[in-house]
């Protein structure tokens, strides 16, 4: 996989891609935590 080298060669566009990727990962992590907490609360209430 030459993904890292491709990002490095694109320069500014690569940095933008990294930022977008980081945001996407953060959203997925937050969404997963929210779902996990919601499930725990549901099971506790039930």
Secondary structure, 3 states (H helix, E strand, C coil): CCHHHHHHHHCHHHHHHHHHHHHHHHHHHHHHHHHHHHHHHHHHHC
